[in-house]
Amino acid sequence: MRRDVRYEVKCPVAFVVDGKPGDGLTFNLSRGGCAVQAEMFSAVDDPISLQITVSSQPTPITIELGKVRWSTSREFGVEFMVVEGPSKRRLDDFLLAVAKDKLTS
């Protein structure tokens, strides 16, 4: 059973995983994590930080620390471990807006 509702959104993301920079697209975004589609392979348990760009906000949402929980050759799942106050509020605001849009469409 999942802890958080996942939303099907495609957002550009820049990340650093195990010291290596990369970029891709998020999908299945939630308060507790996301999945990332990227050209880079990431191993399970690798530490990761992310900068998620959402169109409704002027600066990316920063995930200071996450952990890779699953990985395939072009996708990996991230559990958010540390999301500081302002980024946490901005992530919550974005997900609330996405949820409202889903209800009205």
Biopython code that builds the backbone (N, CA, C, O; Angstrom):
import numpy as np
from Bio.PDB.StructureBuilder import StructureBuilder

atoms = [
    (1, "MET", "N", (0.834, -1.183, 0.000)),
    (1, "MET", "CA", (0.000, 0.000, 0.000)),
    (1, "MET", "C", (0.885, 1.256, 0.000)),
    (1, "MET", "O", (1.814, 1.368, 0.799)),
    (2, "ARG", "N", (0.590, 2.176, -0.886)),
    (2, "ARG", "CA", (1.369, 3.398, -1.003)),
    (2, "ARG", "C", (0.948, 4.410, 0.060)),
    (2, "ARG", "O", (-0.223, 4.493, 0.428)),
    (3, "ARG", "N", (1.922, 5.175, 0.544)),
    (3, "ARG", "CA", (1.651, 6.206, 1.554)),
    (3, "ARG", "C", (1.062, 7.461, 0.940)),
    (3, "ARG", "O", (0.208, 8.100, 1.555)),
    (4, "ASP", "N", (1.495, 7.830, -0.254)),
    (4, "ASP", "CA", (1.102, 9.092, -0.876)),
    (4, "ASP", "C", (0.481, 8.849, -2.241)),
    (4, "ASP", "O", (0.839, 7.903, -2.943)),
    (5, "VAL", "N", (-0.456, 9.717, -2.607)),
    (5, "VAL", "CA", (-1.065, 9.669, -3.932)),
    (5, "VAL", "C", (-0.017, 10.072, -4.958)),
    (5, "VAL", "O", (0.717, 11.042, -4.770)),
    (6, "ARG", "N", (0.039, 9.313, -6.041)),
    (6, "ARG", "CA", (0.972, 9.633, -7.122)),
    (6, "ARG", "C", (0.220, 10.335, -8.235)),
    (6, "ARG", "O", (-0.925, 9.994, -8.534)),
    (7, "TYR", "N", (0.863, 11.310, -8.843)),
    (7, "TYR", "CA", (0.260, 12.069, -9.935)),
    (7, "TYR", "C", (1.092, 11.894, -11.194)),
    (7, "TYR", "O", (2.320, 11.986, -11.169)),
    (8, "GLU", "N", (0.403, 11.643, -12.287)),
    (8, "GLU", "CA", (1.054, 11.478, -13.582)),
    (8, "GLU", "C", (1.393, 12.852, -14.141)),
    (8, "GLU", "O", (0.583, 13.456, -14.845)),
    (9, "VAL", "N", (2.575, 13.344, -13.834)),
    (9, "VAL", "CA", (3.049, 14.620, -14.353)),
    (9, "VAL", "C", (4.426, 14.407, -14.963)),
    (9, "VAL", "O", (5.218, 13.596, -14.483)),
    (10, "LYS", "N", (4.688, 15.134, -16.009)),
    (10, "LYS", "CA", (6.013, 15.100, -16.638)),
    (10, "LYS", "C", (6.666, 16.445, -16.375)),
    (10, "LYS", "O", (6.253, 17.463, -16.930)),
    (11, "CYS", "N", (7.675, 16.447, -15.538)),
    (11, "CYS", "CA", (8.402, 17.670, -15.189)),
    (11, "CYS", "C", (9.886, 17.458, -15.447)),
    (11, "CYS", "O", (10.429, 16.411, -15.095)),
    (12, "PRO", "N", (10.552, 18.441, -16.061)),
    (12, "PRO", "CA", (12.003, 18.335, -16.214)),
    (12, "PRO", "C", (12.677, 18.255, -14.842)),
    (12, "PRO", "O", (12.251, 18.905, -13.887)),
    (13, "VAL", "N", (13.713, 17.463, -14.766)),
    (13, "VAL", "CA", (14.441, 17.315, -13.509)),
    (13, "VAL", "C", (15.940, 17.246, -13.794)),
    (13, "VAL", "O", (16.385, 16.554, -14.709)),
    (14, "ALA", "N", (16.701, 17.977, -12.990)),
    (14, "ALA", "CA", (18.161, 17.854, -12.979)),
    (14, "ALA", "C", (18.496, 17.151, -11.676)),
    (14, "ALA", "O", (17.853, 17.391, -10.654)),
    (15, "PHE", "N", (19.489, 16.295, -11.706)),
    (15, "PHE", "CA", (19.818, 15.544, -10.497)),
    (15, "PHE", "C", (21.302, 15.259, -10.422)),
    (15, "PHE", "O", (22.028, 15.339, -11.413)),
    (16, "VAL", "N", (21.732, 14.926, -9.218)),
    (16, "VAL", "CA", (23.084, 14.426, -8.993)),
    (16, "VAL", "C", (22.909, 13.126, -8.233)),
    (16, "VAL", "O", (22.402, 13.113, -7.112)),
    (17, "VAL", "N", (23.334, 12.028, -8.855)),
    (17, "VAL", "CA", (23.206, 10.717, -8.232)),
    (17, "VAL", "C", (24.601, 10.132, -8.056)),
    (17, "VAL", "O", (25.369, 10.001, -9.010)),
    (18, "ASP", "N", (24.902, 9.789, -6.827)),
    (18, "ASP", "CA", (26.218, 9.234, -6.482)),
    (18, "ASP", "C", (27.352, 10.087, -7.056)),
    (18, "ASP", "O", (28.356, 9.567, -7.543)),
    (19, "GLY", "N", (27.165, 11.428, -6.987)),
    (19, "GLY", "CA", (28.191, 12.362, -7.441)),
    (19, "GLY", "C", (28.190, 12.672, -8.927)),
    (19, "GLY", "O", (28.996, 13.488, -9.373)),
    (20, "LYS", "N", (27.303, 12.044, -9.723)),
    (20, "LYS", "CA", (27.267, 12.266, -11.174)),
    (20, "LYS", "C", (26.015, 13.034, -11.567)),
    (20, "LYS", "O", (24.912, 12.631, -11.199)),
    (21, "PRO", "N", (26.163, 14.165, -12.330)),
    (21, "PRO", "CA", (24.994, 14.937, -12.748)),
    (21, "PRO", "C", (24.257, 14.264, -13.904)),
    (21, "PRO", "O", (24.843, 13.543, -14.711)),
    (22, "GLY", "N", (22.947, 14.528, -13.953)),
    (22, "GLY", "CA", (22.123, 14.024, -15.038)),
    (22, "GLY", "C", (20.848, 14.825, -15.128)),
    (22, "GLY", "O", (20.587, 15.699, -14.301)),
    (23, "ASP", "N", (20.048, 14.518, -16.150)),
    (23, "ASP", "CA", (18.746, 15.155, -16.272)),
    (23, "ASP", "C", (17.768, 14.190, -16.913)),
    (23, "ASP", "O", (18.155, 13.176, -17.494)),
    (24, "GLY", "N", (16.493, 14.527, -16.794)),
    (24, "GLY", "CA", (15.452, 13.668, -17.329)),
    (24, "GLY", "C", (14.083, 14.261, -17.070)),
    (24, "GLY", "O", (13.929, 15.477, -16.956)),
    (25, "LEU", "N", (13.093, 13.390, -16.978)),
    (25, "LEU", "CA", (11.709, 13.780, -16.701)),
    (25, "LEU", "C", (11.193, 12.992, -15.513)),
    (25, "LEU", "O", (11.438, 11.791, -15.400)),
    (26, "THR", "N", (10.477, 13.672, -14.629)),
    (26, "THR", "CA", (9.809, 12.960, -13.536)),
    (26, "THR", "C", (8.475, 12.428, -14.035)),
    (26, "THR", "O", (7.898, 12.949, -14.989)),
    (27, "PHE", "N", (8.001, 11.388, -13.376)),
    (27, "PHE", "CA", (6.625, 10.920, -13.548)),
    (27, "PHE", "C", (6.249, 10.216, -12.253)),
    (27, "PHE", "O", (7.114, 9.857, -11.454)),
    (28, "ASN", "N", (4.942, 10.023, -12.054)),
    (28, "ASN", "CA", (4.468, 9.446, -10.784)),
    (28, "ASN", "C", (4.975, 10.236, -9.583)),
    (28, "ASN", "O", (5.491, 9.656, -8.628)),
    (29, "LEU", "N", (4.831, 11.545, -9.630)),
    (29, "LEU", "CA", (5.300, 12.421, -8.565)),
    (29, "LEU", "C", (4.342, 12.398, -7.377)),
    (29, "LEU", "O", (3.124, 12.447, -7.548)),
    (30, "SER", "N", (4.905, 12.323, -6.176)),
    (30, "SER", "CA", (4.114, 12.365, -4.940)),
    (30, "SER", "C", (4.886, 13.158, -3.892)),
    (30, "SER", "O", (5.998, 13.619, -4.148)),
    (31, "ARG", "N", (4.288, 13.315, -2.705)),
    (31, "ARG", "CA", (4.968, 14.000, -1.607)),
    (31, "ARG", "C", (6.205, 13.215, -1.155)),
    (31, "ARG", "O", (7.158, 13.803, -0.643)),
    (32, "GLY", "N", (6.192, 11.912, -1.339)),
    (32, "GLY", "CA", (7.263, 11.078, -0.822)),
    (32, "GLY", "C", (8.259, 10.580, -1.831)),
    (32, "GLY", "O", (9.215, 9.896, -1.466)),
    (33, "GLY", "N", (8.059, 10.908, -3.109)),
    (33, "GLY", "CA", (9.005, 10.429, -4.100)),
    (33, "GLY", "C", (8.525, 10.633, -5.518)),
    (33, "GLY", "O", (7.507, 11.280, -5.764)),
    (34, "CYS", "N", (9.271, 10.072, -6.439)),
    (34, "CYS", "CA", (8.921, 10.173, -7.853)),
    (34, "CYS", "C", (9.649, 9.077, -8.620)),
    (34, "CYS", "O", (10.528, 8.392, -8.097)),
    (35, "ALA", "N", (9.253, 8.942, -9.861)),
    (35, "ALA", "CA", (10.004, 8.113, -10.793)),
    (35, "ALA", "C", (10.647, 9.065, -11.795)),
    (35, "ALA", "O", (10.083, 10.110, -12.120)),
    (36, "VAL", "N", (11.819, 8.701, -12.277)),
    (36, "VAL", "CA", (12.572, 9.535, -13.214)),
    (36, "VAL", "C", (12.901, 8.717, -14.449)),
    (36, "VAL", "O", (13.370, 7.582, -14.364)),
    (37, "GLN", "N", (12.645, 9.321, -15.593)),
    (37, "GLN", "CA", (13.030, 8.740, -16.879)),
    (37, "GLN", "C", (14.299, 9.472, -17.308)),
    (37, "GLN", "O", (14.283, 10.694, -17.451)),
    (38, "ALA", "N", (15.399, 8.744, -17.517)),
    (38, "ALA", "CA", (16.676, 9.363, -17.838)),
    (38, "ALA", "C", (17.542, 8.397, -18.624)),
    (38, "ALA", "O", (17.292, 7.192, -18.652)),
    (39, "GLU", "N", (18.554, 8.941, -19.256)),
    (39, "GLU", "CA", (19.502, 8.134, -20.031)),
    (39, "GLU", "C", (20.612, 7.567, -19.154)),
    (39, "GLU", "O", (21.539, 6.929, -19.654)),
    (40, "MET", "N", (20.518, 7.797, -17.855)),
    (40, "MET", "CA", (21.584, 7.404, -16.936)),
    (40, "MET", "C", (21.108, 6.259, -16.042)),
    (40, "MET", "O", (19.989, 6.292, -15.532)),
    (41, "PHE", "N", (21.939, 5.269, -15.857)),
    (41, "PHE", "CA", (21.608, 4.174, -14.945)),
    (41, "PHE", "C", (21.958, 4.578, -13.518)),
    (41, "PHE", "O", (23.007, 5.170, -13.264)),
    (42, "SER", "N", (21.063, 4.247, -12.593)),
    (42, "SER", "CA", (21.308, 4.495, -11.168)),
    (42, "SER", "C", (21.113, 3.204, -10.411)),
    (42, "SER", "O", (20.174, 2.455, -10.683)),
    (43, "ALA", "N", (21.981, 2.937, -9.472)),
    (43, "ALA", "CA", (21.890, 1.715, -8.682)),
    (43, "ALA", "C", (20.985, 1.933, -7.468)),
    (43, "ALA", "O", (20.897, 3.038, -6.932)),
    (44, "VAL", "N", (20.322, 0.872, -7.050)),
    (44, "VAL", "CA", (19.483, 0.911, -5.856)),
    (44, "VAL", "C", (20.335, 1.338, -4.664)),
    (44, "VAL", "O", (21.475, 0.900, -4.508)),
    (45, "ASP", "N", (19.769, 2.191, -3.834)),
    (45, "ASP", "CA", (20.376, 2.764, -2.631)),
    (45, "ASP", "C", (21.352, 3.908, -2.903)),
    (45, "ASP", "O", (21.917, 4.456, -1.956)),
    (46, "ASP", "N", (21.570, 4.287, -4.169)),
    (46, "ASP", "CA", (22.419, 5.448, -4.447)),
    (46, "ASP", "C", (21.774, 6.699, -3.860)),
    (46, "ASP", "O", (20.559, 6.865, -3.965)),
    (47, "PRO", "N", (22.559, 7.584, -3.243)),
    (47, "PRO", "CA", (22.028, 8.874, -2.802)),
    (47, "PRO", "C", (21.811, 9.777, -4.016)),
    (47, "PRO", "O", (22.547, 9.698, -4.999)),
    (48, "ILE", "N", (20.787, 10.641, -3.935)),
    (48, "ILE", "CA", (20.454, 11.514, -5.059)),
    (48, "ILE", "C", (19.889, 12.829, -4.536)),
    (48, "ILE", "O", (19.196, 12.854, -3.518)),
    (49, "SER", "N", (20.186, 13.916, -5.234)),
    (49, "SER", "CA", (19.524, 15.193, -4.995)),
    (49, "SER", "C", (18.876, 15.599, -6.318)),
    (49, "SER", "O", (19.381, 15.277, -7.394)),
    (50, "LEU", "N", (17.741, 16.314, -6.223)),
    (50, "LEU", "CA", (16.986, 16.657, -7.423)),
    (50, "LEU", "C", (16.555, 18.112, -7.421)),
    (50, "LEU", "O", (16.351, 18.717, -6.369)),
    (51, "GLN", "N", (16.420, 18.659, -8.622)),
    (51, "GLN", "CA", (15.851, 19.984, -8.865)),
    (51, "GLN", "C", (14.716, 19.767, -9.867)),
    (51, "GLN", "O", (14.960, 19.572, -11.058)),
    (52, "ILE", "N", (13.468, 19.802, -9.374)),
    (52, "ILE", "CA", (12.301, 19.522, -10.218)),
    (52, "ILE", "C", (11.711, 20.846, -10.684)),
    (52, "ILE", "O", (11.339, 21.690, -9.869)),
    (53, "THR", "N", (11.629, 21.023, -12.004)),
    (53, "THR", "CA", (11.090, 22.249, -12.579)),
    (53, "THR", "C", (9.610, 22.056, -12.868)),
    (53, "THR", "O", (9.221, 21.164, -13.623)),
    (54, "VAL", "N", (8.786, 22.910, -12.254)),
    (54, "VAL", "CA", (7.343, 22.879, -12.510)),
    (54, "VAL", "C", (6.953, 24.215, -13.136)),
    (54, "VAL", "O", (7.455, 25.265, -12.735)),
    (55, "SER", "N", (6.061, 24.172, -14.115)),
    (55, "SER", "CA", (5.742, 25.365, -14.901)),
    (55, "SER", "C", (5.111, 26.478, -14.077)),
    (55, "SER", "O", (5.231, 27.649, -14.437)),
    (56, "SER", "N", (4.451, 26.144, -12.992)),
    (56, "SER", "CA", (3.747, 27.154, -12.198)),
    (56, "SER", "C", (4.634, 27.892, -11.208)),
    (56, "SER", "O", (4.156, 28.783, -10.505)),
    (57, "GLN", "N", (5.924, 27.541, -11.134)),
    (57, "GLN", "CA", (6.808, 28.165, -10.148)),
    (57, "GLN", "C", (8.088, 28.660, -10.815)),
    (57, "GLN", "O", (8.605, 28.011, -11.725)),
    (58, "PRO", "N", (8.607, 29.817, -10.363)),
    (58, "PRO", "CA", (9.762, 30.427, -11.037)),
    (58, "PRO", "C", (11.090, 29.707, -10.822)),
    (58, "PRO", "O", (12.001, 29.839, -11.640)),
    (59, "THR", "N", (11.215, 28.948, -9.735)),
    (59, "THR", "CA", (12.463, 28.235, -9.474)),
    (59, "THR", "C", (12.167, 26.762, -9.209)),
    (59, "THR", "O", (11.069, 26.423, -8.766)),
    (60, "PRO", "N", (13.124, 25.894, -9.471)),
    (60, "PRO", "CA", (12.901, 24.460, -9.259)),
    (60, "PRO", "C", (12.656, 24.118, -7.786)),
    (60, "PRO", "O", (13.117, 24.818, -6.885)),
    (61, "ILE", "N", (11.928, 23.037, -7.569)),
    (61, "ILE", "CA", (11.722, 22.469, -6.236)),
    (61, "ILE", "C", (12.946, 21.609, -5.938)),
    (61, "ILE", "O", (13.296, 20.728, -6.722)),
    (62, "THR", "N", (13.592, 21.864, -4.810)),
    (62, "THR", "CA", (14.822, 21.165, -4.451)),
    (62, "THR", "C", (14.530, 20.013, -3.498)),
    (62, "THR", "O", (13.906, 20.192, -2.452)),
    (63, "ILE", "N", (14.987, 18.849, -3.875)),
    (63, "ILE", "CA", (14.981, 17.681, -2.983)),
    (63, "ILE", "C", (16.431, 17.496, -2.571)),
    (63, "ILE", "O", (17.256, 17.038, -3.361)),
    (64, "GLU", "N", (16.735, 17.852, -1.336)),
    (64, "GLU", "CA", (18.122, 17.850, -0.884)),
    (64, "GLU", "C", (18.727, 16.457, -0.867)),
    (64, "GLU", "O", (19.890, 16.270, -1.225)),
    (65, "LEU", "N", (17.923, 15.471, -0.446)),
    (65, "LEU", "CA", (18.434, 14.107, -0.377)),
    (65, "LEU", "C", (17.317, 13.114, -0.638)),
    (65, "LEU", "O", (16.239, 13.184, -0.048)),
    (66, "GLY", "N", (17.601, 12.200, -1.526)),
    (66, "GLY", "CA", (16.709, 11.082, -1.791)),
    (66, "GLY", "C", (17.539, 9.822, -1.897)),
    (66, "GLY", "O", (18.768, 9.852, -1.832)),
    (67, "LYS", "N", (16.837, 8.714, -2.063)),
    (67, "LYS", "CA", (17.520, 7.436, -2.224)),
    (67, "LYS", "C", (16.856, 6.699, -3.381)),
    (67, "LYS", "O", (15.629, 6.627, -3.455)),
    (68, "VAL", "N", (17.665, 6.154, -4.281)),
    (68, "VAL", "CA", (17.139, 5.358, -5.386)),
    (68, "VAL", "C", (16.602, 4.055, -4.811)),
    (68, "VAL", "O", (17.322, 3.337, -4.117)),
    (69, "ARG", "N", (15.336, 3.746, -5.097)),
    (69, "ARG", "CA", (14.693, 2.549, -4.535)),
    (69, "ARG", "C", (14.519, 1.425, -5.545)),
    (69, "ARG", "O", (14.440, 0.258, -5.161)),
    (70, "TRP", "N", (14.457, 1.760, -6.839)),
    (70, "TRP", "CA", (14.402, 0.747, -7.891)),
    (70, "TRP", "C", (15.003, 1.360, -9.147)),
    (70, "TRP", "O", (15.059, 2.582, -9.284)),
    (71, "SER", "N", (15.451, 0.511, -10.059)),
    (71, "SER", "CA", (16.120, 1.027, -11.241)),
    (71, "SER", "C", (16.023, 0.039, -12.401)),
    (71, "SER", "O", (16.144, -1.173, -12.223)),
    (72, "THR", "N", (15.799, 0.598, -13.603)),
    (72, "THR", "CA", (15.915, -0.169, -14.852)),
    (72, "THR", "C", (16.940, 0.586, -15.704)),
    (72, "THR", "O", (17.574, 1.523, -15.220)),
    (73, "SER", "N", (17.103, 0.189, -16.947)),
    (73, "SER", "CA", (18.131, 0.831, -17.771)),
    (73, "SER", "C", (17.826, 2.297, -18.072)),
    (73, "SER", "O", (18.757, 3.066, -18.310)),
    (74, "ARG", "N", (16.551, 2.715, -18.072)),
    (74, "ARG", "CA", (16.205, 4.101, -18.413)),
    (74, "ARG", "C", (15.256, 4.780, -17.423)),
    (74, "ARG", "O", (14.799, 5.895, -17.675)),
    (75, "GLU", "N", (14.961, 4.132, -16.323)),
    (75, "GLU", "CA", (14.068, 4.707, -15.314)),
    (75, "GLU", "C", (14.535, 4.303, -13.925)),
    (75, "GLU", "O", (15.145, 3.250, -13.741)),
    (76, "PHE", "N", (14.238, 5.159, -12.947)),
    (76, "PHE", "CA", (14.502, 4.787, -11.562)),
    (76, "PHE", "C", (13.517, 5.508, -10.656)),
    (76, "PHE", "O", (13.003, 6.576, -10.989)),
    (77, "GLY", "N", (13.267, 4.903, -9.510)),
    (77, "GLY", "CA", (12.367, 5.473, -8.515)),
    (77, "GLY", "C", (13.158, 6.060, -7.369)),
    (77, "GLY", "O", (14.175, 5.506, -6.950)),
    (78, "VAL", "N", (12.677, 7.200, -6.860)),
    (78, "VAL", "CA", (13.370, 7.917, -5.788)),
    (78, "VAL", "C", (12.430, 8.094, -4.600)),
    (78, "VAL", "O", (11.288, 8.526, -4.759)),
    (79, "GLU", "N", (12.914, 7.760, -3.423)),
    (79, "GLU", "CA", (12.219, 8.097, -2.191)),
    (79, "GLU", "C", (12.849, 9.375, -1.662)),
    (79, "GLU", "O", (14.067, 9.450, -1.499)),
    (80, "PHE", "N", (12.008, 10.396, -1.390)),
    (80, "PHE", "CA", (12.511, 11.649, -0.843)),
    (80, "PHE", "C", (12.818, 11.453, 0.634)),
    (80, "PHE", "O", (11.953, 11.032, 1.402)),
    (81, "MET", "N", (14.046, 11.756, 1.030)),
    (81, "MET", "CA", (14.477, 11.607, 2.421)),
    (81, "MET", "C", (14.526, 12.958, 3.136)),
    (81, "MET", "O", (14.086, 13.068, 4.280)),
    (82, "VAL", "N", (15.061, 13.993, 2.467)),
    (82, "VAL", "CA", (15.168, 15.328, 3.061)),
    (82, "VAL", "C", (14.644, 16.343, 2.051)),
    (82, "VAL", "O", (15.204, 16.514, 0.968)),
    (83, "VAL", "N", (13.548, 17.018, 2.436)),
    (83, "VAL", "CA", (12.986, 18.119, 1.658)),
    (83, "VAL", "C", (12.775, 19.257, 2.655)),
    (83, "VAL", "O", (11.900, 19.178, 3.518)),
    (84, "GLU", "N", (13.572, 20.305, 2.535)),
    (84, "GLU", "CA", (13.514, 21.413, 3.486)),
    (84, "GLU", "C", (12.213, 22.196, 3.358)),
    (84, "GLU", "O", (11.543, 22.123, 2.328)),
    (85, "GLY", "N", (11.857, 22.942, 4.394)),
    (85, "GLY", "CA", (10.590, 23.655, 4.526)),
    (85, "GLY", "C", (10.046, 24.335, 3.286)),
    (85, "GLY", "O", (8.963, 23.969, 2.830)),
    (86, "PRO", "N", (10.760, 25.332, 2.701)),
    (86, "PRO", "CA", (10.203, 26.028, 1.534)),
    (86, "PRO", "C", (9.940, 25.093, 0.352)),
    (86, "PRO", "O", (8.910, 25.210, -0.313)),
    (87, "SER", "N", (10.855, 24.179, 0.091)),
    (87, "SER", "CA", (10.652, 23.237, -1.019)),
    (87, "SER", "C", (9.507, 22.287, -0.724)),
    (87, "SER", "O", (8.755, 21.926, -1.630)),
    (88, "LYS", "N", (9.363, 21.879, 0.522)),
    (88, "LYS", "CA", (8.271, 20.992, 0.909)),
    (88, "LYS", "C", (6.926, 21.685, 0.675)),
    (88, "LYS", "O", (5.992, 21.076, 0.153)),
    (89, "ARG", "N", (6.833, 22.962, 1.064)),
    (89, "ARG", "CA", (5.592, 23.718, 0.846)),
    (89, "ARG", "C", (5.310, 23.887, -0.643)),
    (89, "ARG", "O", (4.167, 23.764, -1.082)),
    (90, "ARG", "N", (6.350, 24.168, -1.413)),
    (90, "ARG", "CA", (6.165, 24.356, -2.855)),
    (90, "ARG", "C", (5.756, 23.055, -3.543)),
    (90, "ARG", "O", (4.944, 23.067, -4.467)),
    (91, "LEU", "N", (6.316, 21.938, -3.094)),
    (91, "LEU", "CA", (5.916, 20.635, -3.625)),
    (91, "LEU", "C", (4.455, 20.357, -3.272)),
    (91, "LEU", "O", (3.677, 19.932, -4.126)),
    (92, "ASP", "N", (4.087, 20.597, -2.019)),
    (92, "ASP", "CA", (2.694, 20.403, -1.601)),
    (92, "ASP", "C", (1.745, 21.290, -2.411)),
    (92, "ASP", "O", (0.691, 20.827, -2.847)),
    (93, "ASP", "N", (2.110, 22.561, -2.617)),
    (93, "ASP", "CA", (1.266, 23.479, -3.398)),
    (93, "ASP", "C", (1.094, 22.984, -4.826)),
    (93, "ASP", "O", (-0.009, 23.016, -5.372)),
    (94, "PHE", "N", (2.192, 22.523, -5.434)),
    (94, "PHE", "CA", (2.117, 22.023, -6.804)),
    (94, "PHE", "C", (1.215, 20.793, -6.889)),
    (94, "PHE", "O", (0.370, 20.703, -7.780)),
    (95, "LEU", "N", (1.391, 19.854, -5.973)),
    (95, "LEU", "CA", (0.573, 18.637, -6.001)),
    (95, "LEU", "C", (-0.897, 18.943, -5.721)),
    (95, "LEU", "O", (-1.776, 18.299, -6.294)),
    (96, "LEU", "N", (-1.172, 19.895, -4.867)),
    (96, "LEU", "CA", (-2.554, 20.315, -4.607)),
    (96, "LEU", "C", (-3.180, 20.901, -5.867)),
    (96, "LEU", "O", (-4.337, 20.615, -6.177)),
    (97, "ALA", "N", (-2.428, 21.715, -6.590)),
    (97, "ALA", "CA", (-2.915, 22.296, -7.850)),
    (97, "ALA", "C", (-3.182, 21.197, -8.885)),
    (97, "ALA", "O", (-4.182, 21.249, -9.602)),
    (98, "VAL", "N", (-2.299, 20.214, -8.962)),
    (98, "VAL", "CA", (-2.489, 19.097, -9.898)),
    (98, "VAL", "C", (-3.747, 18.313, -9.516)),
    (98, "VAL", "O", (-4.532, 17.944, -10.389)),
    (99, "ALA", "N", (-3.944, 18.061, -8.238)),
    (99, "ALA", "CA", (-5.130, 17.333, -7.769)),
    (99, "ALA", "C", (-6.404, 18.100, -8.110)),
    (99, "ALA", "O", (-7.385, 17.505, -8.555)),
    (100, "LYS", "N", (-6.394, 19.406, -7.906)),
    (100, "LYS", "CA", (-7.576, 20.232, -8.241)),
    (100, "LYS", "C", (-7.863, 20.186, -9.726)),
    (100, "LYS", "O", (-9.020, 20.075, -10.131)),
    (101, "ASP", "N", (-6.813, 20.270, -10.555)),
    (101, "ASP", "CA", (-6.981, 20.200, -12.007)),
    (101, "ASP", "C", (-7.608, 18.866, -12.422)),
    (101, "ASP", "O", (-8.456, 18.829, -13.313)),
    (102, "LYS", "N", (-7.198, 17.789, -11.784)),
    (102, "LYS", "CA", (-7.737, 16.456, -12.110)),
    (102, "LYS", "C", (-9.221, 16.380, -11.768)),
    (102, "LYS", "O", (-9.996, 15.745, -12.483)),
    (103, "LEU", "N", (-9.620, 17.041, -10.656)),
    (103, "LEU", "CA", (-11.025, 17.015, -10.237)),
    (103, "LEU", "C", (-11.914, 17.823, -11.182)),
    (103, "LEU", "O", (-13.071, 17.465, -11.399)),
    (104, "THR", "N", (-11.385, 18.904, -11.742)),
    (104, "THR", "CA", (-12.202, 19.765, -12.594)),
    (104, "THR", "C", (-12.160, 19.355, -14.066)),
    (104, "THR", "O", (-12.939, 19.876, -14.865)),
    (105, "SER", "N", (-11.287, 18.454, -14.434)),
    (105, "SER", "CA", (-11.225, 18.058, -15.855)),
    (105, "SER", "C", (-11.943, 16.753, -16.120)),
    (105, "SER", "O", (-11.980, 16.289, -17.259)),
]
sb = StructureBuilder()
sb.init_structure("model")
sb.init_model(0)
sb.init_chain("A")
sb.init_seg("    ")
for serial, (resi, resn, name, xyz) in enumerate(atoms, 1):
    if name == "N":
        sb.init_residue(resn, " ", resi, " ")
    sb.init_atom(name, np.array(xyz, "f"), 0.0, 1.0, " ", f" {name:<3s}", serial, name[0])
structure = sb.get_structure()
